[in-house]
């Protein structure tokens, strides 16, 4: 069916100033509740986004019943919408063509997660400290193509992920979680996820109120990924820079962060889930350093905000599904590792906390950079050794100052479209 749809779309782009984004996805999901794998669901969804440009203004609509008649009606509807719009004047679609291809694992496309259910259930065992499990297991396969009068791209992607939270039976109820994304069939190991979640749960038993004071903080890869995404990556986006809705709006080209921090966007990585040679507006993607040795080096733009800001389009116009217009987004993000292993950081720490989880990220004000975070779960470190499990310690500050002294671990964790190390911030005052 997708070949027939593609043929129809090719026919229209030869006659009209129109672009199409087709998406066809299938997913199988299962929930882990208690000690059982249950509630298995299958979802299929397909649709075609139609976007036109009329006198420099764009309009779009989406259809799910894809026939020649409906495509034609969709084009006319998108034209009417374009004629009603005012705002950013866009001359044309992108016309870039890239021959770069990244590898995707062929074996994972036919992987069946249900074949692993018994193995998972057999490993969801009770012991003296486990009360229950909660989690989700998923397998996703997607096919898409993008076509306009000048360029064409076609993508197939597939991955499976598993996340698990272990609820514990201890004096003060606690929980710990672990998750992993697999993009190659040979790497799929759900049991390692269960084992890691159990290990983390065992380490965080019986949490107690932490004591106020100054600590070196070592953030797990999960916590580091959340903080870096919200406090560093997102504020560099060109739309926010143009609107002055980021604390970095006057910091372009300046050393805002520690010289140990380098974050690279790389859209050409094999087996990464966001590898793209062309964005959803027809422009080439490119490898670029967003942060280079602490310097805010690059901001990304989709077509609309490149026009508004007077900047070059950077190939970052991606749609958040077929029901939305283009938004500025990243492909794959690589946070450069440090030279010291996590365990060596811990062994050298006289007074610190290994932070598993923080709360309050989404309530922070990224226009000013002000934040207030709570360590929800952490492990106290005294003279290089783990001591008590602690909770409910807070720290406040400004993002423009928080990352000036950070270091990164040698190890990194794969998040599907990102590689992120553990993160160390010394001498943080906790209240």
C-alpha positions in Angstrom: 0.0 0.0 0.0 2.8 2.4 0.8 4.2 2.1 -2.7 0.9 3.0 -4.1 0.7 6.0 -1.8 4.2 7.1 -2.8 3.3 6.8 -6.5 0.2 9.0 -5.9 2.3 11.6 -4.1 5.0 11.7 -6.8 2.2 12.3 -9.3 1.0 15.4 -7.4 4.4 16.9 -6.6 5.1 17.1 -10.3 2.0 19.4 -10.8 1.6 21.3 -7.5 3.7 23.2 -5.0 3.0 20.6 -2.3 4.9 18.4 0.0 3.9 15.1 1.7 4.9 13.4 4.8 3.7 9.8 5.1 3.9 7.9 8.4 3.0 4.2 9.0 3.7 2.9 12.4 3.1 -0.3 14.3 3.8 -1.0 18.0 3.3 -3.8 20.5 3.2 -2.9 24.2 3.0 -4.9 27.4 2.7 -3.7 31.0 4.5 -5.2 34.0 2.1 -5.1 37.0 2.9 -6.9 40.2 4.9 -10.0 39.2 3.2 -10.5 35.8 3.4 -9.4 32.2 -0.1 -8.3 31.2 -2.2 -6.0 29.2 -0.6 -6.6 25.8 -1.8 -4.1 23.2 -1.1 -3.7 19.5 -1.4 -0.3 17.7 -1.3 0.6 14.1 -1.5 4.1 12.7 -0.9 5.7 9.3 -1.6 9.1 7.8 -0.4 11.6 5.2 0.4 15.2 6.1 -0.2 17.6 3.1 1.5 21.0 3.1 1.3 23.7 0.4 2.8 27.1 -0.1 0.6 29.9 -1.6 2.1 33.3 -2.1 4.7 32.6 0.6 2.4 31.3 3.2 2.0 27.7 4.1 -1.1 25.6 5.1 -1.3 22.0 6.1 -3.9 19.3 6.7 -3.7 15.5 7.4 -5.7 12.6 5.9 -5.9 9.1 7.2 -8.0 7.5 4.4 -5.5 7.9 1.6 -7.0 7.9 -1.9 -6.3 10.0 -5.0 -9.6 11.9 -4.4 -8.8 12.6 -0.7 -5.3 13.8 -1.5 -6.7 16.2 -4.1 -9.3 17.5 -1.6 -6.6 17.7 1.1 -4.4 19.9 -1.2 -7.3 22.3 -1.9 -8.1 22.5 1.9 -4.4 23.2 2.6 -4.4 25.9 0.0 -7.4 27.6 1.6 -5.7 27.5 5.0 -2.6 29.0 3.5 -4.5 31.9 2.0 -6.0 32.7 5.4 -2.7 32.8 7.1 -0.4 35.8 7.7 3.0 35.8 9.3 6.3 34.3 8.1 6.8 34.5 4.4 8.4 31.2 3.1 9.5 31.2 -0.5 9.7 27.5 -1.2 10.3 24.0 0.2 13.8 22.8 0.8 15.5 21.2 -2.2 18.5 19.5 -0.6 19.5 15.9 -1.5 21.7 13.7 0.6 23.3 10.4 -0.4 24.3 9.6 3.2 22.7 6.4 4.5 22.9 5.1 8.1 22.5 1.5 9.0 19.5 0.0 10.7 19.4 -3.5 12.0 17.3 -5.8 9.7 16.8 -8.5 12.3 15.0 -6.3 14.8 12.3 -5.6 12.3 10.9 -9.0 12.8 11.5 -9.3 16.5 8.5 -10.5 18.6 8.5 -9.3 22.2 5.9 -11.8 23.2 8.5 -14.6 22.7 10.3 -13.1 25.8 7.3 -12.9 28.1 7.9 -16.2 29.9 11.6 -15.4 30.4 10.7 -12.0 31.9 8.0 -13.4 34.2 10.4 -16.1 35.4 12.8 -13.4 36.5 10.2 -11.2 38.2 10.8 -13.0 41.4 9.8 -12.2 45.0 12.4 -11.8 47.7 12.6 -10.3 51.2 12.6 -6.7 49.9 10.5 -6.7 46.7 6.9 -5.7 47.0 6.0 -5.5 43.3 7.1 -4.4 39.9 5.7 -1.8 37.5 7.0 -1.2 34.0 6.5 -1.2 30.3 7.9 -3.2 27.4 7.5 -2.0 23.8 8.5 -2.8 20.3 8.0 -0.1 17.6 8.4 -0.2 13.9 7.9 2.8 11.6 8.1 3.5 7.9 7.9 7.0 6.5 8.6 9.0 3.4 8.9 12.7 2.7 8.5 14.2 -0.8 8.3 17.6 -2.4 9.0 18.8 -6.0 12.7 18.8 -5.3 13.7 16.2 -2.8 12.7 12.8 -1.4 13.6 10.7 1.7 12.5 7.3 2.9 13.1 5.9 6.3 12.4 2.6 8.2 13.2 2.4 11.9 12.7 -0.2 14.6 13.6 -0.5 18.3 12.5 -2.1 21.5 12.7 -0.7 25.0 12.1 -1.9 28.5 11.6 0.1 31.7 11.0 -1.3 35.1 10.4 0.1 38.6 10.9 -2.1 41.7 8.7 -1.2 44.6 10.3 -2.3 47.9 9.2 -3.7 51.2 11.2 -1.6 53.6 10.7 0.6 56.7 10.1 3.6 54.6 8.6 2.6 51.2 10.9 3.3 48.3 11.3 2.3 44.7 14.1 2.2 42.1 14.0 2.0 38.3 16.0 1.2 35.3 15.3 1.2 31.6 17.1 0.5 28.3 16.6 1.0 24.6 17.8 -1.7 22.1 18.2 -0.9 18.4 20.0 -4.1 17.5 18.5 -7.6 17.9 21.7 -9.1 19.1 21.8 -6.6 22.0 18.4 -7.3 23.4 18.7 -8.4 27.0 15.6 -7.7 29.1 16.9 -9.7 32.0 19.8 -7.3 32.5 17.3 -4.6 32.9 15.5 -6.5 35.6 18.8 -7.3 37.3 19.8 -3.7 37.2 16.5 -2.5 38.6 16.7 -5.0 41.4 20.3 -3.8 42.2 19.2 -0.2 42.3 16.2 -1.1 44.5 18.5 -2.9 47.0 20.8 0.1 47.2 18.0 2.6 47.9 16.2 0.7 50.7 15.0 2.6 53.8 15.5 6.2 52.7 15.8 8.8 55.4 15.7 12.6 55.4 19.1 13.9 54.2 21.1 16.4 56.3 21.6 19.9 55.0 25.1 20.9 53.9 27.6 21.1 51.1 28.0 18.0 48.9 29.6 16.8 45.7 26.8 15.5 43.6 27.3 12.6 41.2 24.2 12.2 38.9 23.2 8.9 37.4 23.1 8.8 33.6 19.2 9.0 33.8 19.3 12.0 36.0 22.1 13.6 34.0 20.2 13.1 30.7 17.1 14.8 32.1 19.0 17.8 33.5 21.1 18.3 30.4 18.1 18.0 28.1 16.1 20.6 30.0 18.7 23.0 31.3 21.3 23.0 28.5 20.0 21.4 25.2 16.5 22.8 25.0 17.5 26.4 25.8 19.8 26.5 22.8 17.0 26.2 20.2 16.7 29.1 17.8 13.1 29.8 18.3 13.7 30.4 22.0 16.7 32.5 21.2 14.7 34.7 18.8 11.9 35.1 21.4 14.4 35.7 24.2 12.7 32.9 26.2 16.0 31.3 27.3 18.7 32.3 29.7 21.2 31.8 26.9 19.7 34.5 24.6 22.7 36.8 25.1 25.3 34.1 25.6 26.0 32.9 22.0 29.7 32.3 21.5 30.5 32.6 25.2 31.9 30.1 27.7 28.8 29.6 29.7 29.6 26.0 30.9 32.5 24.0 32.1 35.3 23.4 29.6 34.6 19.7 30.2 31.2 19.9 28.5 30.9 19.2 24.7 27.6 18.2 23.2 27.5 17.3 19.5 24.5 16.8 17.3 25.3 13.9 14.9 22.6 12.8 12.4 24.7 10.2 10.7 25.2 7.5 13.3 24.5 3.8 12.6 21.8 2.2 14.7 20.7 5.5 16.4 17.0 6.2 16.2 17.1 9.8 15.1 19.6 9.5 12.3 18.3 11.6 9.4 20.0 13.0 6.2 17.1 15.3 5.4 14.7 17.1 7.8 10.9 17.2 7.3 11.2 20.5 5.4 13.6 19.2 2.7 16.9 20.6 4.1 20.1 18.7 4.8 21.0 17.8 8.3 24.6 18.3 9.5 26.9 17.3 12.3 27.5 20.3 14.7 28.8 21.1 18.1 26.0 22.7 20.2 28.4 23.2 23.1 32.1 23.0 22.5 34.4 22.9 25.5 31.9 24.9 27.5 31.2 27.5 24.7 27.7 27.9 23.4 28.6 27.2 19.8 25.5 26.5 17.7 21.8 27.2 17.8 19.4 25.2 15.6 16.6 26.6 13.3 13.7 25.3 11.4 12.7 27.1 8.2 10.3 29.6 9.9 12.6 30.8 12.6 15.6 30.9 10.3 13.6 33.5 8.2 12.5 35.4 11.3 15.9 35.5 12.9 17.8 36.1 9.7 19.8 32.9 10.2 20.6 29.9 7.9 18.3 27.0 8.2 20.1 24.2 10.0 18.2 21.1 8.9 16.3 20.7 12.2 12.7 21.2 11.0 11.1 17.9 12.2 7.4 17.3 12.7 6.1 15.9 16.0 3.9 13.4 14.2 1.9 14.0 11.1 -0.7 16.2 12.8 1.6 19.1 13.6 3.6 21.5 11.5 7.4 21.5 11.6 9.0 22.1 15.0 12.7 22.7 15.6 14.3 19.6 17.1 17.5 17.7 17.3 18.6 14.4 15.7 21.1 12.4 17.8 22.9 14.1 20.7 26.3 12.9 21.9 27.7 14.2 25.2 31.4 13.7 25.2 32.8 11.5 28.0 35.3 12.4 30.6 38.5 10.5 31.6 37.5 9.3 35.0 35.3 6.2 35.7 32.2 6.6 37.9 33.6 4.3 40.6 36.8 6.4 40.8 34.6 9.6 41.2 32.9 7.8 44.1 36.1 6.5 45.7 37.6 10.1 45.7 34.5 11.7 47.2 34.7 12.6 50.9 31.2 14.0 51.3 28.8 13.5 48.5 25.5 12.1 47.2 25.0 9.7 44.2 21.7 11.1 42.8 19.3 8.6 41.2 16.3 10.9 40.7 15.5 14.6 40.9 12.1 16.3 40.9 11.1 19.8 39.8 12.9 20.1 36.5 9.7 21.0 34.6 8.8 23.7 37.0 12.1 25.6 36.4 12.2 28.9 34.6 14.4 28.6 31.6 13.9 32.2 30.5 15.8 33.4 33.6 17.6 30.1 34.3 16.2 29.9 37.8 15.6 26.5 39.2 14.6 24.6 42.4 15.2 20.9 42.4 14.6 18.1 45.0 16.7 15.0 45.3 14.1 12.3 45.4 16.4 9.4 45.8 20.1 9.3 46.4 22.9 7.5 48.1 25.1 9.3 50.6 28.9 8.9 50.1 31.3 9.3 53.0 35.0 8.9 52.4 34.5 7.0 49.1 31.9 4.6 50.5 28.1 4.4 50.1 26.3 5.0 53.4 22.6 5.9 54.0 19.9 6.2 51.3 18.6 9.8 51.5 15.7 11.7 50.2 14.1 15.2 50.2 17.1 17.4 49.9 16.7 20.6 47.8 19.1 22.8 45.9 18.3 26.1 44.1 20.3 28.4 41.8 20.7 29.5 38.2 21.5 27.3 35.2 24.0 29.9 34.0 26.1 29.2 37.1 25.3 25.5 37.9 27.4 23.9 35.1 30.6 25.9 35.3 32.4 23.2 37.3 30.9 20.0 36.1 32.8 16.9 35.0 31.6 13.9 33.1 32.3 10.2 33.6 34.2 7.9 31.2 31.1 5.6 30.9 28.1 6.6 28.8 24.6 5.2 28.5 22.6 4.7 25.3 19.2 6.3 25.2 18.2 5.4 21.6 19.1 8.8 20.1 21.6 10.0 22.7 24.8 9.0 24.5 25.1 10.5 28.0 27.7 10.0 30.8 27.2 10.3 34.5 27.7 13.9 35.6 29.5 15.4 38.6 28.9 18.8 40.1 31.1 19.6 43.2 30.3 21.7 46.2 26.6 22.0 45.9 24.7 23.5 48.9 21.7 21.4 49.8 18.9 22.6 52.0 
